[in-house]
Amino acid sequence: MIIAFNILLGIIPTLILGASIAAGVDDDRHHRRMFLLVYGLWSITLAMWNWMRSAPWPWIAAWTIFGVAALVSLSVRRRGRADGESAAPTPRTPDGR
């Protein structure tokens, strides 16, 4: 039962990302940063939930690693932009690219 919950709850943020892209939200830098933030926090929440339910330690470790990796990736991306990369939006063509 714990395996099914972990797989189901782990896929939810990815399904939401796919649904928002399918609904026409531009897959730009801001959208990906928000996904990393949400996925990182969600993964850490799942790790805590597993810990509170005395789930097997590999699930706790996996969600903690995924969450910390997503948040570190978000931080590195943000730091890279602050170190000289222009924060100005890129011009788009009339067809939205």
C-alpha positions as CSV (number, residue, x, y, z in Angstrom):
1,M,0.0,0.0,0.0
2,I,2.8,2.4,0.8
3,I,4.4,1.7,-2.6
4,A,1.2,2.6,-4.4
5,F,0.8,5.9,-2.4
6,N,4.4,6.9,-3.0
7,I,4.2,6.3,-6.7
8,L,0.9,8.0,-7.0
9,L,1.8,11.0,-4.9
10,G,5.2,11.2,-6.7
11,I,3.6,11.5,-10.1
12,I,1.1,14.2,-9.2
13,P,3.4,17.3,-9.7
14,T,4.6,15.9,-13.1
15,L,1.0,15.4,-14.2
16,I,0.2,18.9,-13.2
17,L,3.2,20.2,-15.2
18,G,2.0,18.3,-18.2
19,A,-1.6,19.5,-17.9
20,S,-0.5,23.1,-17.6
21,I,1.7,22.8,-20.7
22,A,-1.2,21.1,-22.5
23,A,-3.5,23.9,-21.5
24,G,-1.3,26.4,-23.3
25,V,0.9,27.8,-20.5
26,D,4.2,28.7,-22.0
27,D,7.0,26.4,-20.9
28,D,9.4,29.2,-20.1
29,R,12.1,29.7,-17.4
30,H,9.7,30.9,-14.8
31,H,7.3,27.9,-15.3
32,R,10.2,25.5,-14.9
33,R,11.5,27.3,-11.8
34,M,8.1,27.1,-10.2
35,F,7.9,23.4,-11.0
36,L,11.3,22.8,-9.4
37,L,10.2,24.7,-6.3
38,V,6.9,22.8,-6.0
39,Y,8.4,19.4,-6.7
40,G,11.2,20.0,-4.2
41,L,8.9,21.0,-1.4
42,W,6.4,18.2,-2.4
43,S,9.2,15.6,-2.2
44,I,10.4,16.8,1.2
45,T,6.8,16.7,2.4
46,L,6.5,13.1,1.1
47,A,9.7,12.2,2.9
48,M,8.3,13.6,6.2
49,W,4.9,11.8,5.6
50,N,6.8,8.5,5.1
51,W,8.9,9.1,8.2
52,M,5.8,9.8,10.3
53,R,4.1,6.6,9.0
54,S,7.2,4.6,9.7
55,A,7.6,3.7,6.0
56,P,10.7,1.8,4.8
57,W,13.8,4.0,4.9
58,P,14.5,3.8,1.1
59,W,11.3,5.8,0.5
60,I,12.3,8.5,3.0
61,A,15.8,8.7,1.6
62,A,14.6,8.8,-2.0
63,W,12.1,11.6,-1.4
64,T,14.6,13.6,0.7
65,I,17.2,13.3,-2.1
66,F,14.8,14.2,-4.8
67,G,13.5,17.2,-2.8
68,V,17.0,18.5,-1.9
69,A,18.2,18.0,-5.5
70,A,15.3,20.0,-6.9
71,L,15.8,22.8,-4.5
72,V,19.5,22.9,-5.1
73,S,18.9,22.9,-8.8
74,L,16.5,25.8,-8.4
75,S,19.1,27.7,-6.3
76,V,21.9,27.1,-8.9
77,R,19.7,28.3,-11.7
78,R,18.8,31.4,-9.8
79,R,22.4,32.1,-8.8
80,G,23.5,31.6,-12.4
81,R,21.0,34.2,-13.5
82,A,22.2,36.7,-10.9
83,D,25.8,36.3,-11.8
84,G,25.5,38.0,-15.1
85,E,22.8,36.3,-17.2
86,S,20.3,38.9,-18.4
87,A,17.0,38.7,-16.6
88,A,15.3,40.5,-19.5
89,P,12.7,38.4,-21.3
90,T,13.6,37.2,-24.7
91,P,11.7,38.6,-27.6
92,R,9.1,36.3,-29.1
93,T,8.0,35.8,-32.6
94,P,4.3,36.3,-33.5
95,D,3.8,32.5,-33.4
96,G,4.8,32.4,-29.7
97,R,8.3,30.9,-30.0
